[in-house]
């Protein structure tokens, strides 16, 4: 049986990669870090920010509230303060529905 290389997942992501994931500039990520308590990336000896998967999930939620739902920073903070769990659940639901929609579009395109 041939050797199958295990899939290695990153533990930390540099700010450049994170900014690219969300198609925003690095300064926006740094701004969000200052504004939102839930976002606390680690820093190495050089002071470079290192984001975990949990940080990335929090950025995804912040991005959803500010860019997709159009809330102000103040509004997004309040939403997270009032009921983070509910906000997270709704965001995950929207994510799943968008994935299903894309799958259906792909199926339709293949058939037609």
Secondary structure, 3 states (H helix, E strand, C coil): CCCCCCCCCCCCEEHHHHHHHCCCCHHHHHHHHHHCCCCCCEECCCCCEEECHHHHHHHHHHHHHHHHCCCCHHHHHHHHHHHHHHHHHHHHHHHHHHHHHHHHHHHHHHHC
